[in-house]
Amino acid sequence: MVANEHLRTVDILSRELILADYRLAWESRQVSLLGRKDVMGGRAKFGIFGDGKEVAQLAAARAFRRGDFRSGYYRDQTFVAALGELTWTAFFAQLYAHPDVVHDPNSAGRQMNGHYATRWLDDNGQWRNQTELYNCASDIAPTAGQIPRSLGLAYASKLYRENPDLHAFTQFSRHGNEVVFATIGDASTSQGMFWETMNAAGVLQVPLLLSVWDDGYGISVPVNLQTTKASISKAMAGFQRDAEDKGFAIFTVNGWDYPALVETFEQAARICRDEHVPVLVHVQELTQPQGHSTSGSHERYKSKDRLAWEAEHDCNRKFRQWLLESGMATTEELDEIELAAVQTAKKARGDAWKAFLESTKSAHEEALALLQQAARNNPKAPELMALREELRRETNPLYKDAVISVKKALRVLRHDHSAGKQALLNWLEQAGQENEDRFSSHLYSESPESPMQVTPLAAQYTDDSPLLDGYLIMQRYFDSLFGRDPRVVAMGEDVGRIGDVNQGFAGLQEKYGKLRITDTGIRETSIIGQGIGLAMRGLRPIAEIQYLDYIFYALATLTDDLATLQYRTKGGQKAPVIVRTRGHRLEGIWHSGSPMGALLNSLRGIHVLVPRNMTQAVGFYNTLIKGDDPALVVECLNGYRLKERLPANLTEFCLPLGIPETLRQGTDVTVVTYGSMCRIVLEAVESLQALGISIEIIDVQSLLPFDRYHHIVESVKKTNRVLFADEDFPGGTTAYMMQQVLEGQNAYRYLDSAPRTLTAKAHRPPYGSDGDYFSKPNVEDVVDIVYEIMHEAEPQRFPALY
């Protein structure tokens, strides 16, 4: 491990520290080589390694200080090890998918190798002091996916430096002195999210130090087919700052030149840290000795000349050559270091593999013992003992092997009532709970600050509570929120100067300043990334997507990064960003406003809330600000000019997540809906009453989570009929709600009629009022389908209408 703190107190690198770097470079190379062997030998499923990048990453780590952040990709093993954030035993534990935070603190076996994360949260989900850590934001595999949140991490430094009200939050920043070291492979710079984020970083002028590891290929595709001018630094030349323009400082350096790399990264980090200027370090002439990954051989696409060049320019080989030529070390000393590195890697590998096998041993042995016990004096003994023997012969048993054997045994014993069978059942239940924790926990926060733990408080009204337009309700709420919590910031298109397109922030930028309420360019992906990074550093951002339909620009970042963060770190990191948008009942193909089904399956790990009016939205915002989970709040676009009563406790009342509200009691049909459809269904009540039909209307309010305490089934027990209605496409959210209620709540038992759905057409609505009427559910549609349900049940009483 590099002695980072000591390094920064001297101007000249000592021989001792340089040789320590050499030792780590060779250790890193050896674990890469052994890792590939483990994959090819069947110990691991897949491997992707940082060989060929060792020297450049050591130099980057030397410029890294406590409190800084790394937001990288899956080849940074040397970088992270040099920061002291990765042991080689943990490296192999992750390769083997060891599902234990103690052994794989980065992901508890949930991510493939090469994905690193500092555990910012303690066992209770509370923030640790980030300024004392070498921080790694949890890596993700999708190419360039780490770049949007890098912007937010760096932007946080700017806010902590320039906003005096944040100087008290010393566990997250030392007055904005932190640099964000983002890393990316050269081929991934072709991604749109890379260019969008680079533009935003140049505009915002944030301390983002971006290292591009350029080994000449993106899997098999050479750089001349990837990047204009075959060089990311040349392609970004227009971003270069000069005496008058804001922009980037741009450096190029060869990835095998140790002294030049150290000097370059020290200079780049100083510019970032002192001047808050983004920096690009284009690290060229890197190699990839083992190819892209264990999925194939680079000999298939690299010429013999290229392979020979790579062998000659291998950074570790060049490092050795420099040490010998400079007289820094002797051949014997370097040979000894290299030999020791081999032994260190082998020991780490052996220790990790032994620990991995030991982790499943008790489950394996318990299952064997229980199978033998169940077979004793049982007529099915031969079958049970055959299952036991099959399990016993597993060379490297996994948890699933024991579970599979026990389940097979229980099938054999399906007519049995013995104590042995009950013991197997008890074991299976316990194993289910343990494996739920190993493989399925922490999709959402499990801390005391979870929004699910926030105490609900109803909105309170007085005789004097005024009627206000919905946008004024929002305006008053946000004014209070920004006034009482300096951590809250908002950013998005048109949020600042004009106060958002629907005036919920009107006048607030003038009152609280541009650092708190910030206009952005048209760049949804990096708006979300900005929010994620800020939330990772203890701030409470509201990232606005102007209209719900535009969220698809940012969907990759939401689903790959934000939604998986708590899960992929098993509660080690969190980013409680609130994504605010508006939808429902919009007109036009690209402003239809209700693609909820597409989001539900993409955003597991993010709460999805669909308030029917602005007051309900405020209740959710109050809950979310007290909580520590990310959420998407979809306000109703056509509700901003509708009148609502202003609660007396506007800033205090909290709506619980996953709790529906019954808007109207009824006896014949339960109608389950949300958002703007609540008003459509309520408007249908009068017409249905005239026809002799009573409907019970339930506003689910929250799609993720959904009806936590099974409120809806109680209504179905009463009415015995149910209609699920929304503005999404057929098979979208209505199908989701139906599954949750009929299957999850067993409501099918109480139905006397077939469950029905009412949705928009399969196409998006054309522009105009007629297009909207004939494409999305309207009052007449609600009346017709409810009447159809009753006609099928009582045709004499409810004869066909049409």
Sequence and secondary structure as in RCSB ss.txt:
>XXXX:A:sequence
MVANEHLRTVDILSRELILADYRLAWESRQVSLLGRKDVMGGRAKFGIFGDGKEVAQLAAARAFRRGDFRSGYYR
DQTFVAALGELTWTAFFAQLYAHPDVVHDPNSAGRQMNGHYATRWLDDNGQWRNQTELYNCASDIAPTAGQIPRS
LGLAYASKLYRENPDLHAFTQFSRHGNEVVFATIGDASTSQGMFWETMNAAGVLQVPLLLSVWDDGYGISVPVNL
QTTKASISKAMAGFQRDAEDKGFAIFTVNGWDYPALVETFEQAARICRDEHVPVLVHVQELTQPQGHSTSGSHER
YKSKDRLAWEAEHDCNRKFRQWLLESGMATTEELDEIELAAVQTAKKARGDAWKAFLESTKSAHEEALALLQQAA
RNNPKAPELMALREELRRETNPLYKDAVISVKKALRVLRHDHSAGKQALLNWLEQAGQENEDRFSSHLYSESPES
PMQVTPLAAQYTDDSPLLDGYLIMQRYFDSLFGRDPRVVAMGEDVGRIGDVNQGFAGLQEKYGKLRITDTGIRET
SIIGQGIGLAMRGLRPIAEIQYLDYIFYALATLTDDLATLQYRTKGGQKAPVIVRTRGHRLEGIWHSGSPMGALL
NSLRGIHVLVPRNMTQAVGFYNTLIKGDDPALVVECLNGYRLKERLPANLTEFCLPLGIPETLRQGTDVTVVTYG
SMCRIVLEAVESLQALGISIEIIDVQSLLPFDRYHHIVESVKKTNRVLFADEDFPGGTTAYMMQQVLEGQNAYRY
LDSAPRTLTAKAHRPPYGSDGDYFSKPNVEDVVDIVYEIMHEAEPQRFPALY
>XXXX:A:secstr
   HHHHTT SS  HHHHHHHHHHHHHHHHHHHHHHHHHHTTSSS     TT HHHHHHHHHT  TT EEE  TT
 HHHHHHTTS  HHHHHHHHTT   TTT TTTTT S TT      B TTS B  GGGS EEE   SSTTTTHHHH
HHHHHHHHHHHH GGGTT TTT STT   EEEEEEGGGGGSHHHHHHHHHHHHHT  EEEEEE  SEETTEEGGG
TSGGG HHHHTGGGB  SSS  BEEEEEETT HHHHHHHHHHHHHIIIII   EEEEEES   TT S TTS GGG
TS HHHHHHHHHT HHHHHHHHHHHTTSS HHHHHHHHHHHHHHHHHHHHHHHHHHHHHHHHHHHHHHHHHHHHH
TT TTHHHHHHHHHHHHT SS  HHHHHHHHHHHHHHTTT   HHHHHHHHHHHHHHHHHHHHHH  SS  STT 
GGGS  B     TT  EEEHHHHHHHHHHHHHHH TTEEEEETTSSTT STTSTTTTHHHHH TTTEEE  S HH
HHHHHHHHHHHTT EEEEE SSGGGGGGGHHHIIIIITTHHHHTTSS     EEEEEESS  STT     HHHHH
TT TTSEEE  SSHHHHHHHHHHHHHS S EEEEEEGGGTTSEEE  TTTTT B  TT  EEEE  SSEEEEE T
THHHHHHHHHHHHHHTT  EEEEE  EEES  TT HHHHHHHHHS EEEE SS TTSHHHHHHIIIIITS GGGG
 SS  EEE   SS   SSHHHHHHHS  HHHHHHHHHHHHHHH TTTS    
